[in-house]
Amino acid sequence: MNAPDLAHEHLELSRRYFLTLAGTGAMTAAVPELRAEIVHAELKKLVSEIQYLTPSEKFRNVERHRPLPYKLPPEKRLEIGLERETWKLEIIPDPDSNSRVGKPLTKADGTALDFPSLMKIAETKAVRFFKVMTCNNLHDPLGMGLWEGVPLRDAIWLSEPDRNIRRVFYRGYHNDNPKQIFQSSLPIGRVLEDPPGEQPVILCYKLNGKPLTGQRGGPVRMIVPDAYGFKSVKWIQQIYLTNLQGANDTYAEKNNDVDSKMKSFARFITKPKVQRAGRSIPLTGVAQAGMSGLSKVQYWLRNTEDHVPPDDRYYSRAPWQDAELLPPPKAWDMFPDEKLPAIPFQVNEQGEFIDWPPANTIAHWAALIPAPKPGKYELRCRAVDANGVPQPMPRPFQKSGGNLIQMIPVRVFA
């Protein structure tokens, strides 16, 4: 999901913000000649409808298989278990370790977990939670969704795990080509037990209330709520319980930190690269709340002639200004009666968010920059987490997730 896609989801939240400014006089105080409808018209060039959640087809794709499994002919997808009617999940001990499992679930003996069995578990165990999907090597979120599934632990317990189990290895369908294997892993403790307020790792079969499509990893994929996207393996088909202590993640082989939790960061949606003098600059953006939460978003418009101390690598002493964190939607048009279905932890019985924004999700933000003088500028934004630590700290390293401070060059003409 690139910046225009994010903008596509952002109309009403931004519109309400700018109209509120107009109603209170804040906008006219900043720029007397600027009317709310002018700002609204500018925003409408970038956005077209109100949506906080990303429709399945609008998610940005990170794809590596050839051919792509979900593009195979229907009869082939049925044959290899990429349709609900034929999907099977094996849960077995890792043959390369001494793990003990009392009742392995295998295709060979007909005990592998099938989709009807998964739905039987879902009758009493199904959970839903909000999560943004982000790649640790890309800068923009891929998409924001309400994911539904069965806790992975409930499936694992069916295999009667016994002893010598330290990690869970798992992989998805890979065209029966060893060179295309994409796999990931988790400590068994994270699978069996959730930190306070955290969501469980799930075998996911729905996105935004609809069956998971093949493009999104269906019929069933892994969703790890507090991790980057490479942990949420698509087209899940094999789970290995192992006594090996190290991760087997494909991303580990690609020089990434595979145990990193998601970071907090901010990005622009509108990118005002050329402006006329005498006009305020309306800004909108998106911010991800990582493991340390999100307290605010800030922006900084710097004239390129202004000095920046060479020892201030992350601009910690710059005159940052607070933007406005926008509230969650009041209506959810993807769901019946525009109301959210029941979800754990993140929303109360009245359908209100317990914390806003919840960890591992997004919030939109907006600001109005007073009219700058003609010149060349650099526009930056950053997130500040719930501990008061600004982006890109406390983890500025690319290996553990990209969250560099975004900069947009802006030129203001007379």
Sine and cosine of phi, psi and omega as CSV:
sin_phi,cos_phi,sin_psi,cos_psi,sin_omega,cos_omega
0.00,0.00,0.95,-0.30,-0.02,-1.00
-1.00,0.08,-0.04,-1.00,-0.10,-1.00
-0.87,0.50,-0.69,0.73,0.06,-1.00
-0.87,0.50,-0.58,0.82,0.03,-1.00
-0.91,0.43,-0.67,0.74,0.05,-1.00
-0.89,0.46,-0.65,0.76,0.02,-1.00
-0.88,0.48,-0.57,0.82,-0.01,-1.00
-0.85,0.52,-0.47,0.89,-0.06,-1.00
-1.00,-0.04,0.07,1.00,-0.35,-0.94
-0.91,-0.41,0.01,1.00,-0.22,-0.98
-0.84,0.54,-0.86,0.52,-0.22,-0.98
-0.93,0.37,-0.63,0.77,0.02,-1.00
-0.87,0.49,-0.70,0.71,0.01,-1.00
-0.92,0.39,-0.69,0.73,-0.03,-1.00
-0.86,0.52,-0.71,0.70,-0.01,-1.00
-0.88,0.48,-0.64,0.77,-0.03,-1.00
-0.88,0.47,-0.77,0.64,-0.05,-1.00
-0.93,0.37,-0.57,0.82,0.05,-1.00
-0.93,0.36,-0.53,0.85,0.09,-1.00
-0.90,0.44,-0.68,0.73,0.06,-1.00
-0.85,0.52,-0.68,0.73,-0.01,-1.00
-0.90,0.43,-0.65,0.76,-0.05,-1.00
-0.92,0.38,-0.51,0.86,-0.01,-1.00
-1.00,0.00,-0.11,0.99,-0.03,-1.00
1.00,0.02,-0.07,1.00,-0.02,-1.00
-0.90,0.44,-0.60,0.80,-0.04,-1.00
-0.94,0.33,-0.73,0.69,-0.03,-1.00
-0.93,0.36,-0.45,0.89,0.07,-1.00
-0.93,0.37,-0.59,0.81,-0.01,-1.00
-0.96,0.27,-0.71,0.70,-0.04,-1.00
-0.65,-0.76,0.99,-0.11,-0.11,-0.99
-0.83,0.55,-0.58,0.82,-0.09,-1.00
-1.00,0.09,-0.10,1.00,-0.10,-1.00
-1.00,-0.02,0.85,-0.52,-0.01,-1.00
-0.99,-0.12,0.44,-0.90,-0.03,-1.00
-0.85,0.52,-0.62,0.78,-0.05,-1.00
-0.93,0.38,-0.44,0.90,0.06,-1.00
-0.93,0.36,-0.72,0.69,0.04,-1.00
-0.88,0.48,-0.67,0.74,0.01,-1.00
-0.87,0.49,-0.67,0.74,0.01,-1.00
-0.89,0.46,-0.63,0.78,0.03,-1.00
-0.90,0.44,-0.66,0.75,0.01,-1.00
-0.92,0.40,-0.57,0.82,-0.04,-1.00
-0.91,0.40,-0.33,0.94,0.07,-1.00
-0.93,0.36,-0.42,0.91,-0.08,-1.00
-0.97,-0.23,-0.40,0.92,-0.09,-1.00
-0.75,-0.66,0.38,-0.93,-0.10,-1.00
-0.70,-0.71,-0.27,0.96,-0.01,-1.00
-0.37,-0.93,0.33,-0.94,0.01,-1.00
-1.00,0.07,0.87,-0.49,0.11,-0.99
-0.32,-0.95,0.81,-0.58,0.11,-0.99
-1.00,0.00,-0.65,0.76,0.05,-1.00
-0.99,0.11,0.54,-0.84,0.00,-1.00
-1.00,0.03,0.84,-0.54,0.12,-0.99
-0.84,0.55,0.54,-0.84,-0.07,-1.00
-0.77,0.63,-0.70,0.71,-0.07,-1.00
-0.96,0.29,-0.21,0.98,-0.02,-1.00
-0.99,-0.12,-0.06,1.00,0.07,-1.00
-0.88,0.48,0.60,-0.80,0.13,-0.99
-0.97,0.24,0.67,-0.74,-0.09,-1.00
-0.99,-0.17,0.67,-0.74,0.21,-0.98
-0.88,-0.48,0.97,-0.25,-0.18,-0.98
-0.81,-0.59,0.60,-0.80,-0.08,-1.00
-0.67,-0.74,-0.18,0.98,-0.04,-1.00
-1.00,0.09,0.54,-0.84,0.08,-1.00
-0.67,-0.74,0.89,-0.46,-0.07,1.00
-0.96,0.30,0.35,-0.94,0.04,-1.00
-0.91,0.40,0.82,-0.58,-0.10,-1.00
-0.81,0.58,-0.63,0.77,-0.07,-1.00
-0.96,0.28,-0.18,0.98,0.04,-1.00
-0.99,-0.11,0.03,1.00,0.06,-1.00
-0.93,0.38,0.39,-0.92,0.03,-1.00
-0.85,0.53,0.50,-0.86,-0.04,-1.00
-0.80,0.60,-0.66,0.75,-0.02,-1.00
-0.91,0.42,-0.56,0.83,0.04,-1.00
-0.94,0.33,-0.66,0.75,0.03,-1.00
-0.88,0.48,-0.63,0.78,0.07,-1.00
-0.89,0.45,-0.66,0.75,-0.05,-1.00
-0.90,0.43,-0.62,0.78,-0.12,-0.99
-0.99,-0.16,0.11,0.99,0.10,-1.00
0.99,0.12,0.48,0.88,0.04,-1.00
-0.98,-0.22,0.35,0.93,0.17,-0.99
-0.79,-0.62,0.42,-0.91,-0.05,-1.00
-0.85,0.53,-0.56,0.83,-0.06,-1.00
-0.90,0.43,-0.45,0.89,-0.11,-0.99
-0.84,-0.55,0.05,1.00,-0.05,-1.00
-0.90,0.44,0.67,-0.74,0.06,-1.00
-0.67,-0.74,0.60,-0.80,0.06,-1.00
-0.83,-0.55,0.86,-0.52,0.08,-1.00
-1.00,-0.02,0.69,-0.72,0.10,-1.00
-0.80,-0.60,0.95,-0.31,-0.18,-0.98
-0.65,-0.76,0.33,-0.94,0.11,-0.99
-0.95,0.32,0.56,-0.83,0.03,-1.00
-0.93,0.38,0.86,-0.51,-0.03,-1.00
-0.91,0.42,-0.26,0.97,0.00,-1.00
-0.99,-0.10,0.19,0.98,0.07,-1.00
-0.65,-0.76,-0.01,-1.00,-0.05,-1.00
-0.98,-0.22,0.49,0.87,0.04,-1.00
-0.89,0.46,0.56,-0.83,0.02,-1.00
-0.88,-0.47,0.79,-0.62,0.00,-1.00
-0.76,-0.65,0.80,-0.60,-0.10,-0.99
-0.96,0.29,-0.52,0.85,-0.09,-1.00
-0.61,-0.79,0.97,0.24,0.01,-1.00
-0.84,0.54,0.61,-0.79,0.05,-1.00
-0.98,-0.21,0.95,-0.32,-0.11,-0.99
-0.78,-0.63,0.44,-0.90,0.09,-1.00
-0.95,0.33,-0.58,0.81,-0.08,-1.00
-0.88,0.48,-0.65,0.76,-0.03,-1.00
-0.99,-0.17,0.13,0.99,0.08,-1.00
0.98,0.22,0.27,0.96,-0.03,-1.00
-0.97,-0.25,0.00,1.00,0.00,-1.00
-0.85,0.53,0.54,-0.84,-0.01,-1.00
-0.93,0.36,0.82,-0.58,0.05,-1.00
-0.96,-0.28,0.07,-1.00,-0.11,-0.99
-0.92,0.40,-0.67,0.74,0.07,-1.00
-0.86,0.51,-0.60,0.80,0.03,-1.00
-0.92,0.39,-0.61,0.79,0.06,-1.00
-0.89,0.45,-0.66,0.75,0.02,-1.00
-0.92,0.38,-0.48,0.87,0.07,-1.00
-0.90,0.43,-0.67,0.74,0.08,-1.00
-0.90,0.44,-0.63,0.78,-0.06,-1.00
-0.89,0.45,-0.40,0.92,-0.02,-1.00
-0.84,0.54,-0.52,0.85,-0.02,-1.00
-0.86,-0.51,-0.23,0.97,-0.14,-0.99
-0.88,-0.48,-0.08,1.00,-0.10,-0.99
-0.86,0.51,0.63,-0.77,0.06,-1.00
-0.75,-0.66,0.40,-0.92,0.08,-1.00
-0.73,-0.68,0.61,-0.79,0.09,-1.00
-0.42,-0.91,0.41,-0.91,0.08,-1.00
-0.99,0.15,0.64,-0.77,0.10,-1.00
-0.41,-0.91,0.68,-0.73,0.15,-0.99
-1.00,-0.01,0.66,-0.75,0.06,-1.00
-0.99,-0.11,0.83,-0.56,-0.05,-1.00
-0.68,-0.74,0.63,-0.78,0.11,-0.99
-1.00,-0.05,0.69,-0.72,-0.07,-1.00
-0.95,0.32,-0.17,0.99,0.01,-1.00
-0.94,-0.35,0.10,1.00,0.05,-1.00
-0.88,-0.47,0.33,-0.94,-0.14,-0.99
-0.99,-0.13,-0.44,0.90,-0.03,-1.00
-0.97,-0.24,0.57,-0.82,0.10,-0.99
-0.85,0.53,0.53,-0.85,0.02,-1.00
-1.00,0.08,-0.45,0.89,-0.01,-1.00
0.26,-0.97,0.41,-0.91,-0.03,-1.00
-0.88,-0.48,0.78,-0.62,-0.08,-1.00
-0.62,-0.79,0.29,-0.96,0.21,-0.98
-0.97,-0.25,0.94,-0.33,-0.13,-0.99
-0.99,-0.17,0.61,-0.79,0.00,-1.00
-0.79,-0.62,0.65,-0.76,0.02,-1.00
-0.08,-1.00,-0.17,-0.99,-0.01,-1.00
-0.95,-0.32,0.73,-0.68,0.05,-1.00
-0.80,0.60,0.75,-0.67,-0.02,-1.00
-0.83,0.56,-0.57,0.82,-0.04,-1.00
-0.87,0.49,-0.55,0.83,-0.02,-1.00
-0.93,0.37,-0.52,0.85,0.10,-1.00
-0.96,0.27,-0.65,0.76,-0.01,-1.00
-0.89,0.46,-0.63,0.78,-0.01,-1.00
-0.89,0.46,-0.42,0.91,0.05,-1.00
-0.89,0.46,-0.43,0.90,0.00,-1.00
-1.00,0.10,-0.02,1.00,0.01,-1.00
0.81,0.58,0.86,0.50,0.06,-1.00
-0.88,0.48,0.61,-0.79,-0.15,-0.99
-0.90,-0.43,-0.91,0.42,-0.08,-1.00
-0.39,-0.92,0.13,-0.99,0.02,-1.00
0.83,0.55,0.76,0.66,0.01,-1.00
-0.81,-0.59,0.89,-0.45,0.01,-1.00
-0.90,-0.45,-0.46,0.89,-0.02,-1.00
-0.65,-0.76,0.30,-0.95,0.11,-0.99
-0.91,-0.41,0.89,-0.45,0.12,-0.99
-0.99,-0.11,0.62,-0.78,0.02,-1.00
-0.49,-0.87,0.48,-0.88,-0.01,-1.00
-0.54,-0.84,0.35,-0.94,0.03,-1.00
-0.96,-0.29,-0.01,-1.00,0.03,-1.00
-0.90,0.44,0.64,-0.76,-0.11,-0.99
-0.66,-0.76,0.59,0.81,0.07,-1.00
0.88,0.47,0.41,0.91,0.00,-1.00
0.82,0.58,0.50,0.87,-0.02,-1.00
-0.87,-0.50,0.94,-0.35,-0.03,-1.00
-0.81,0.58,-0.49,0.87,0.00,-1.00
-0.95,0.32,-0.27,0.96,-0.01,-1.00
-0.98,-0.21,0.09,1.00,-0.01,-1.00
-0.85,0.53,0.79,-0.62,0.12,-0.99
-0.85,-0.53,0.87,-0.50,-0.11,-0.99
-0.67,-0.75,0.31,-0.95,0.03,-1.00
-0.52,-0.85,0.02,-1.00,-0.08,-1.00
-0.40,-0.92,0.32,-0.95,0.03,-1.00
-0.60,-0.80,0.46,-0.89,0.18,-0.98
-0.89,0.45,0.61,-0.79,-0.01,-1.00
-0.87,0.49,-0.52,0.86,0.01,-1.00
-0.89,0.46,-0.60,0.80,0.01,-1.00
-0.94,0.35,-0.48,0.88,0.00,-1.00
-0.97,0.23,-0.65,0.76,-0.10,-0.99
-1.00,0.10,-0.34,0.94,-0.11,-0.99
-0.60,-0.80,0.67,-0.74,-0.03,-1.00
-0.97,-0.26,0.69,-0.73,0.15,-0.99
-0.86,0.50,0.40,-0.92,-0.02,-1.00
-0.81,0.59,0.79,-0.61,0.03,-1.00
0.98,0.19,-0.07,1.00,-0.01,-1.00
-1.00,0.00,0.40,-0.91,-0.01,-1.00
-1.00,0.01,0.40,-0.92,0.02,-1.00
-0.98,0.20,0.41,-0.91,0.21,-0.98
-0.93,0.37,0.74,-0.67,-0.12,-0.99
-0.79,-0.61,0.44,-0.90,0.30,-0.95
-1.00,0.04,0.96,-0.28,-0.21,-0.98
-1.00,-0.09,0.70,-0.72,0.02,-1.00
-0.76,-0.65,-0.04,1.00,0.05,-1.00
-0.66,-0.75,0.53,-0.85,0.11,-0.99
-0.74,-0.67,0.82,-0.57,-0.01,-1.00
0.80,0.59,0.63,0.78,0.08,-1.00
0.99,0.15,0.03,1.00,-0.03,-1.00
-0.86,-0.51,0.46,-0.89,0.02,-1.00
-0.80,0.60,0.65,-0.76,-0.01,-1.00
-0.91,0.41,0.82,-0.57,-0.01,-1.00
-0.98,0.19,0.26,-0.96,0.05,-1.00
-0.88,0.48,-0.60,0.80,0.01,-1.00
-0.90,0.44,-0.53,0.85,0.01,-1.00
-1.00,0.00,0.08,1.00,0.07,-1.00
0.95,-0.32,0.09,1.00,-0.03,-1.00
-0.97,0.26,0.28,-0.96,0.29,0.96
-0.97,0.25,-0.43,0.90,-0.02,-1.00
-0.62,-0.79,0.71,-0.71,0.07,-1.00
-0.72,-0.69,0.22,-0.98,0.12,-0.99
-1.00,0.08,0.63,-0.78,0.18,-0.98
-0.78,-0.63,0.88,-0.48,0.05,-1.00
-0.96,-0.29,0.95,-0.31,-0.24,-0.97
-0.89,0.46,-0.54,0.84,-0.12,-0.99
-0.98,-0.20,0.22,0.98,-0.11,-0.99
-0.86,-0.52,0.26,-0.97,0.10,-1.00
-0.94,0.34,0.21,-0.98,-0.18,-0.98
-0.87,0.49,-0.47,0.88,-0.05,-1.00
-0.91,0.41,-0.31,0.95,0.07,-1.00
-0.98,0.18,-0.37,0.93,-0.07,-1.00
-1.00,-0.08,0.94,0.33,-0.14,-0.99
-0.90,0.44,0.69,-0.72,0.01,-1.00
-0.99,0.13,0.31,-0.95,0.15,-0.99
0.79,0.62,0.71,0.71,-0.14,-0.99
-0.88,0.48,0.72,-0.70,-0.02,-1.00
-0.64,-0.76,-0.38,0.93,0.00,-1.00
-0.71,-0.70,0.70,-0.71,0.10,-0.99
-0.79,-0.61,0.78,-0.62,-0.01,-1.00
-0.89,-0.45,0.78,-0.62,0.11,-0.99
-1.00,-0.08,0.84,-0.54,-0.18,-0.98
-0.76,-0.65,0.42,-0.91,0.10,-0.99
-0.99,-0.16,0.01,1.00,0.07,-1.00
-0.93,0.37,0.63,-0.78,-0.12,-0.99
-1.00,0.01,-0.28,0.96,-0.09,-1.00
-0.99,-0.16,0.35,-0.93,0.05,-1.00
-0.95,0.30,0.52,-0.85,0.08,-1.00
-0.92,-0.39,0.29,0.96,-0.12,-0.99
-0.85,0.53,0.68,-0.73,0.12,-0.99
-0.84,0.55,-0.60,0.80,0.00,-1.00
-0.92,0.39,-0.41,0.91,0.07,-1.00
-0.90,0.44,-0.59,0.81,0.03,-1.00
-0.95,0.32,-0.29,0.96,-0.01,-1.00
-0.99,-0.14,0.31,0.95,0.11,-0.99
0.93,0.36,0.65,0.76,0.06,-1.00
-0.91,-0.42,0.39,-0.92,0.13,-0.99
-1.00,0.10,0.96,-0.28,-0.14,-0.99
-1.00,0.08,-0.05,1.00,0.00,-1.00
-0.96,-0.28,0.12,0.99,-0.02,-1.00
-0.95,0.31,0.68,-0.73,0.18,-0.98
-0.99,0.11,0.24,-0.97,-0.06,-1.00
-0.94,0.35,0.56,-0.83,-0.01,-1.00
-0.99,-0.16,0.32,-0.95,0.13,-0.99
-1.00,-0.01,0.69,-0.72,0.05,-1.00
-0.36,-0.93,0.29,-0.96,0.03,-1.00
-0.84,-0.55,0.52,-0.85,0.04,-1.00
-0.65,-0.76,0.48,-0.88,0.10,-0.99
-0.98,0.20,0.54,-0.84,0.26,-0.97
-0.98,-0.21,-0.86,0.51,0.11,-0.99
-0.97,0.23,0.63,-0.78,-0.05,-1.00
-0.76,-0.65,1.00,0.09,-0.12,-0.99
-0.98,0.18,0.99,0.14,-0.13,-0.99
-0.98,0.21,-0.47,0.88,0.03,-1.00
-0.75,-0.66,0.77,-0.64,-0.07,-1.00
-0.69,-0.73,0.41,-0.91,0.15,-0.99
-1.00,-0.04,0.62,-0.79,0.07,-1.00
-0.89,0.45,0.49,-0.87,0.02,-1.00
1.00,0.06,0.04,1.00,0.01,-1.00
-0.85,-0.52,0.71,-0.70,0.11,-0.99
-0.93,0.37,0.37,-0.93,-0.04,-1.00
-0.94,-0.33,0.93,-0.37,0.07,-1.00
-0.98,0.19,0.72,-0.69,-0.01,-1.00
-0.85,-0.52,0.63,-0.78,0.20,-0.98
-0.70,-0.71,0.41,-0.91,-0.01,-1.00
-0.28,-0.96,-0.04,-1.00,0.02,-1.00
-0.78,-0.63,0.57,-0.82,0.04,-1.00
-0.75,-0.66,0.66,-0.75,0.07,-1.00
-0.99,-0.14,0.75,-0.66,0.11,-0.99
-1.00,-0.06,0.94,-0.33,-0.02,-1.00
-1.00,0.06,-0.41,-0.91,-0.08,-1.00
-0.89,0.45,-0.43,0.91,0.00,-1.00
-0.99,-0.14,0.20,0.98,0.09,-1.00
0.97,0.24,-0.18,-0.98,-0.04,-1.00
-0.57,-0.82,0.85,-0.53,0.02,-1.00
-0.98,-0.21,-0.56,0.83,0.01,-1.00
-0.23,-0.97,0.20,-0.98,0.11,-0.99
-0.84,-0.54,0.61,-0.79,0.00,-1.00
-0.78,-0.63,0.39,-0.92,0.07,-1.00
-0.75,-0.67,0.31,-0.95,-0.01,-1.00
-0.51,-0.86,0.87,-0.49,0.08,-1.00
-0.97,-0.23,0.91,-0.41,-0.09,-1.00
-0.92,-0.39,0.81,-0.58,0.18,-0.98
-0.93,0.37,0.77,-0.64,-0.10,-1.00
-0.90,0.44,-0.23,0.97,0.06,-1.00
-0.99,0.14,-0.23,0.97,0.00,-1.00
-0.97,0.24,0.63,-0.78,-0.04,-1.00
-0.97,0.26,0.64,-0.76,0.12,-0.99
-0.88,-0.48,0.84,-0.54,0.00,-1.00
-0.83,0.55,0.76,-0.65,-0.04,-1.00
-0.90,0.43,-0.35,0.94,-0.01,-1.00
-1.00,-0.02,0.04,1.00,-0.01,-1.00
-0.98,-0.20,0.96,0.30,-0.16,-0.99
-0.86,0.52,-0.60,0.80,-0.06,-1.00
-0.94,-0.33,0.33,0.94,0.11,-0.99
0.84,0.54,0.64,0.77,-0.05,-1.00
-0.94,0.35,-0.38,0.92,-0.02,-1.00
-0.98,-0.19,0.18,0.98,0.01,-1.00
-0.96,0.27,0.38,-0.93,-0.01,-1.00
-0.99,0.15,0.93,0.37,-0.01,-1.00
-0.91,0.41,0.57,-0.82,0.04,-1.00
-0.89,-0.46,0.60,-0.80,-0.02,-1.00
-0.97,0.24,0.72,-0.70,0.17,-0.98
-1.00,-0.04,0.03,-1.00,0.01,-1.00
-0.98,-0.21,0.86,-0.52,0.14,-0.99
-0.97,0.23,0.82,-0.57,-0.06,-1.00
-1.00,0.10,0.55,-0.84,-0.05,-1.00
-0.96,0.29,0.22,-0.97,0.06,-1.00
-0.94,0.34,0.34,-0.94,0.05,-1.00
-0.87,0.49,0.48,-0.88,0.09,-1.00
-1.00,-0.06,-0.34,0.94,0.03,-1.00
-0.79,-0.61,0.60,-0.80,-0.07,-1.00
-0.85,-0.53,1.00,-0.04,-0.17,-0.98
-0.95,0.31,-0.10,0.99,0.06,-1.00
-0.98,0.18,-0.20,0.98,-0.14,-0.99
-0.85,-0.53,0.41,-0.91,0.01,-1.00
-0.82,0.57,0.67,-0.75,-0.01,-1.00
0.86,0.51,0.28,0.96,0.01,-1.00
0.84,0.54,0.51,0.86,0.00,-1.00
-0.88,-0.48,0.55,-0.83,0.03,-1.00
-0.94,0.33,0.61,-0.80,0.20,-0.98
-0.94,0.33,0.28,-0.96,-0.01,-1.00
-0.88,0.48,0.75,-0.66,0.04,-1.00
-0.72,-0.69,0.44,-0.90,-0.05,-1.00
-0.99,0.12,0.56,-0.83,0.24,-0.97
0.93,0.37,-0.72,0.69,-0.18,-0.98
-0.98,0.17,-0.45,0.89,-0.07,-1.00
-0.77,-0.64,0.64,-0.77,0.00,-1.00
-1.00,0.08,-0.09,-1.00,-0.06,-1.00
-0.91,0.41,-0.37,0.93,0.02,-1.00
-1.00,0.03,0.06,1.00,-0.01,-1.00
0.98,0.18,0.29,0.96,0.00,-1.00
-0.98,-0.19,0.59,-0.81,0.02,-1.00
-0.93,0.38,0.73,-0.68,0.03,-1.00
-0.93,0.37,-0.69,0.72,0.12,-0.99
-0.79,-0.62,0.55,-0.84,0.04,-1.00
-0.73,-0.68,0.80,-0.60,-0.18,0.98
-0.99,0.13,0.47,-0.88,0.06,-1.00
-0.91,0.42,0.43,-0.90,0.09,-1.00
-0.85,0.53,0.56,-0.83,0.05,-1.00
0.95,0.31,0.36,0.93,0.06,-1.00
-0.78,-0.63,-0.17,-0.99,0.04,-1.00
-0.85,-0.53,0.28,-0.96,0.24,-0.97
-0.67,-0.75,0.47,-0.88,0.12,-0.99
-1.00,-0.05,0.39,-0.92,0.02,-1.00
-0.64,-0.77,0.31,-0.95,-0.03,-1.00
-0.50,-0.87,0.41,-0.91,0.04,-1.00
-0.37,-0.93,0.34,-0.94,0.08,-1.00
-0.80,-0.61,0.92,-0.38,-0.03,-1.00
-1.00,0.07,0.83,-0.56,0.05,-1.00
-0.82,0.58,0.52,-0.86,-0.12,-0.99
-0.81,0.59,0.88,-0.47,0.03,-1.00
-0.99,0.12,0.33,-0.94,0.07,-1.00
-0.98,0.22,0.31,-0.95,0.05,-1.00
-0.83,0.56,0.60,-0.80,0.00,-1.00
0.43,-0.90,-0.05,-1.00,0.06,-1.00
-0.97,-0.24,0.72,-0.69,-0.10,-1.00
-0.75,-0.66,0.27,-0.96,0.20,-0.98
-0.84,-0.55,0.80,-0.59,-0.02,-1.00
-0.95,-0.31,0.81,-0.59,-0.02,-1.00
-0.79,-0.62,0.40,-0.91,0.14,-0.99
-0.68,-0.73,0.41,-0.91,0.02,-1.00
-0.47,-0.88,0.42,-0.91,0.11,-0.99
-0.99,-0.15,0.46,-0.89,0.14,-0.99
-0.85,-0.53,0.84,-0.55,-0.10,-1.00
-0.98,0.20,0.03,-1.00,-0.07,-1.00
-0.94,0.34,-0.21,0.98,0.10,-0.99
-1.00,-0.02,0.04,1.00,-0.01,-1.00
0.99,0.14,0.23,0.97,-0.04,-1.00
-0.99,-0.11,0.84,-0.54,-0.03,-1.00
-0.99,0.12,0.48,-0.87,0.13,-0.99
-0.84,0.54,0.63,-0.78,0.10,1.00
-1.00,-0.03,-0.01,1.00,0.08,-1.00
-0.93,0.36,0.33,-0.94,0.11,0.99
-1.00,0.04,-0.02,1.00,0.01,-1.00
-0.82,-0.57,1.00,0.03,-0.09,-1.00
-0.99,0.10,0.08,1.00,-0.12,-0.99
-1.00,0.03,0.70,-0.71,-0.01,-1.00
-0.87,0.49,-0.55,0.83,-0.06,-1.00
-0.85,0.52,-0.49,0.87,-0.06,-1.00
-0.98,-0.21,0.38,0.92,0.03,-1.00
0.90,-0.43,0.76,-0.65,-0.04,-1.00
-0.98,0.17,0.83,-0.56,0.11,-0.99
-0.52,-0.86,0.67,0.74,0.04,-1.00
-0.89,0.45,0.49,-0.87,0.02,-1.00
-0.93,0.38,0.83,-0.55,-0.02,-1.00
-0.97,0.25,0.65,-0.76,0.04,-1.00
-0.78,-0.62,0.71,-0.71,0.06,-1.00
-0.84,-0.55,0.83,-0.56,0.10,-0.99
-0.95,0.30,0.69,-0.72,-0.01,-1.00
-0.78,-0.63,0.74,-0.67,0.06,-1.00
-0.89,-0.45,0.79,-0.61,0.02,-1.00
-0.95,-0.32,0.86,-0.51,-0.02,-1.00
-0.99,-0.14,0.50,-0.87,0.04,-1.00
-0.94,0.35,0.00,0.00,0.00,0.00
